[in-house]
Amino acid sequence: MTDFSSNEIPQFNEDFRKSHYHQNLLNFKLEDLLDREAINLDNKNISEFIKNKRILITGAAGSIGRNLVKQIILFKPKRLILLDKSETAVYELDEEIREMRISGIEIVSFIGDVSDDKRMKPLFQKNQPQIIFHAAANKHVPLLERNAYEAIKTNIFGTKILADLAVEFWVEKFILISTDKAVNPSNVMGVTKRFAEIILQNLNKTNNTTQFIVTRFGNVLGTKGSVVPVFKRQIERGGPVEITDAKVKRYFITMSEACQLVLEAGATGHANEIFTLDMGELVLLKALAEKMIRLTGLQPDVDIEIIYIGLRAGEKLVEERLGIDEEDTPAHHPKLRIARLAALDGFEVDKVLTKLGKALDAGEDNEMILILKEAIPEYISHNSEFEKLDIFRAAKVEKNITE
């Protein structure tokens, strides 16, 4: 990684910006980065599902939430409830929607944290949502390895609060936006999203009012924190482009595809189903960076250097699409796949949540992570300070077997 002293700030190369960046890089479409055709789903089911309904979107001011809002509003819901904890982002989204001047839709902008039950219950009481799209989450993998408390509070307990309220207030469908990082998780972000899936799976078994559905997808091109904006900034500076490892592979979809998947899952999905897209082949990040450089008219490792900085905390070399005990089947659309969540034989969700809640209150990161590792055995930390807990867990299991 390029080393800058505390008094040195990397400067953009203005000649480079004028000659290449603005003329080429900003003009390409994100779809150009995929070696496959963009996926488009039929809107008829979605229109019938959304029209005249009261729709709650959590994390509404985030990258995915904001795009969901803009798509859903075109299907004429009765009421659109925008929930996010960022005041500025909610204000900006509210202004943007009102400038669209779409009549007949009530817009409710609500500032609140999904993990704050004292804020969430009045929201449900007053607005009576019929459909929930749950996009609110802490999601940045390396950062959450150092902030496990926030990931567990939001991704697990926030989901639990909303899901319980959904049952209490007879919500029709609750669609969780999960991630392929929940499959055989290697990081805090992935395991907290996996546990969120398990919470919903458990509620599907114990309630007759709400259908809980999961959508999983890979990296969404162009979202905050994704590699594309990072690579753009680095190319804009004239390089180097920083890649964690030459062998890193990821699944990628566009924002439009992600939102279509979420809406289609809501419209056609049933309890315990996991909706995924046929995202094509895994993409080598090195190849993605090289393609972006060439789109500027330059050559990788000639005009723009590519360097390797090592995997970050919690990262895998290759992401996976399905868990060990999961199989998927084709859906009504050739690019959709549906899997069923693996059985939870003997998994006592409430007991795990009670233990996890006590550790959360005590602020004990290691204890929280150990509880999750014992509850979800496939969770094995990669390149993280929590790797030591895998050794502790293995020793504990071996001791129990010998006894």
Rosetta blueprint (number, residue, H / E / L):
1 M L
2 T L
3 D L
4 F L
5 S L
6 S L
7 N L
8 E L
9 I L
10 P L
11 Q L
12 F L
13 N L
14 E H
15 D H
16 F H
17 R H
18 K H
19 S H
20 H H
21 Y H
22 H H
23 Q H
24 N H
25 L H
26 L H
27 N H
28 F L
29 K L
30 L H
31 E H
32 D H
33 L H
34 L L
35 D L
36 R L
37 E L
38 A L
39 I L
40 N L
41 L L
42 D L
43 N L
44 K H
45 N H
46 I H
47 S H
48 E H
49 F H
50 I H
51 K L
52 N L
53 K L
54 R E
55 I E
56 L E
57 I E
58 T E
59 G L
60 A L
61 A L
62 G L
63 S H
64 I H
65 G H
66 R H
67 N H
68 L H
69 V H
70 K H
71 Q H
72 I H
73 I H
74 L H
75 F H
76 K L
77 P L
78 K L
79 R E
80 L E
81 I E
82 L E
83 L E
84 D E
85 K L
86 S L
87 E H
88 T H
89 A H
90 V H
91 Y H
92 E H
93 L H
94 D H
95 E H
96 E H
97 I H
98 R H
99 E H
100 M H
101 R L
102 I L
103 S L
104 G L
105 I L
106 E E
107 I E
108 V E
109 S E
110 F E
111 I E
112 G L
113 D L
114 V L
115 S L
116 D L
117 D H
118 K H
119 R H
120 M H
121 K H
122 P H
123 L H
124 F H
125 Q H
126 K H
127 N H
128 Q L
129 P L
130 Q L
131 I E
132 I E
133 F E
134 H E
135 A L
136 A L
137 A L
138 N L
139 K L
140 H L
141 V H
142 P H
143 L H
144 L H
145 E H
146 R L
147 N L
148 A H
149 Y H
150 E H
151 A H
152 I H
153 K H
154 T H
155 N H
156 I H
157 F H
158 G H
159 T H
160 K H
161 I H
162 L H
163 A H
164 D H
165 L H
166 A H
167 V H
168 E H
169 F L
170 W L
171 V L
172 E L
173 K E
174 F E
175 I E
176 L E
177 I E
178 S L
179 T L
180 D H
181 K H
182 A H
183 V L
184 N L
185 P L
186 S L
187 N L
188 V H
189 M H
190 G H
191 V H
192 T H
193 K H
194 R H
195 F H
196 A H
197 E H
198 I H
199 I H
200 L H
201 Q H
202 N H
203 L H
204 N H
205 K H
206 T H
207 N L
208 N L
209 T L
210 T L
211 Q E
212 F E
213 I E
214 V E
215 T E
216 R L
217 F L
218 G L
219 N E
220 V E
221 L L
222 G L
223 T L
224 K L
225 G L
226 S L
227 V H
228 V H
229 P H
230 V H
231 F H
232 K H
233 R H
234 Q H
235 I H
236 E H
237 R L
238 G L
239 G L
240 P L
241 V E
242 E E
243 I E
244 T L
245 D L
246 A L
247 K L
248 V L
249 K E
250 R E
251 Y L
252 F E
253 I E
254 T L
255 M H
256 S H
257 E H
258 A H
259 C H
260 Q H
261 L H
262 V H
263 L H
264 E H
265 A H
266 G H
267 A H
268 T H
269 G L
270 H L
271 A L
272 N L
273 E E
274 I E
275 F E
276 T E
277 L E
278 D L
279 M L
280 G L
281 E L
282 L L
283 V E
284 L E
285 L H
286 K H
287 A H
288 L H
289 A H
290 E H
291 K H
292 M H
293 I H
294 R H
295 L H
296 T L
297 G L
298 L L
299 Q L
300 P E
301 D L
302 V L
303 D L
304 I E
305 E L
306 I E
307 I E
308 Y E
309 I L
310 G L
311 L L
312 R L
313 A L
314 G L
315 E L
316 K L
317 L L
318 V E
319 E L
320 E L
321 R L
322 L L
323 G L
324 I L
325 D L
326 E L
327 E L
328 D E
329 T E
330 P E
331 A L
332 H L
333 H L
334 P L
335 K L
336 L E
337 R E
338 I E
339 A E
340 R E
341 L L
342 A L
343 A L
344 L L
345 D L
346 G L
347 F L
348 E L
349 V H
350 D H
351 K H
352 V H
353 L H
354 T H
355 K H
356 L H
357 G H
358 K H
359 A H
360 L H
361 D H
362 A H
363 G L
364 E L
365 D H
366 N H
367 E H
368 M H
369 I H
370 L H
371 I H
372 L H
373 K H
374 E H
375 A H
376 I L
377 P L
378 E L
379 Y L
380 I L
381 S L
382 H L
383 N L
384 S L
385 E L
386 F L
387 E H
388 K H
389 L H
390 D H
391 I H
392 F H
393 R H
394 A H
395 A H
396 K H
397 V H
398 E H
399 K H
400 N H
401 I H
402 T H
403 E L
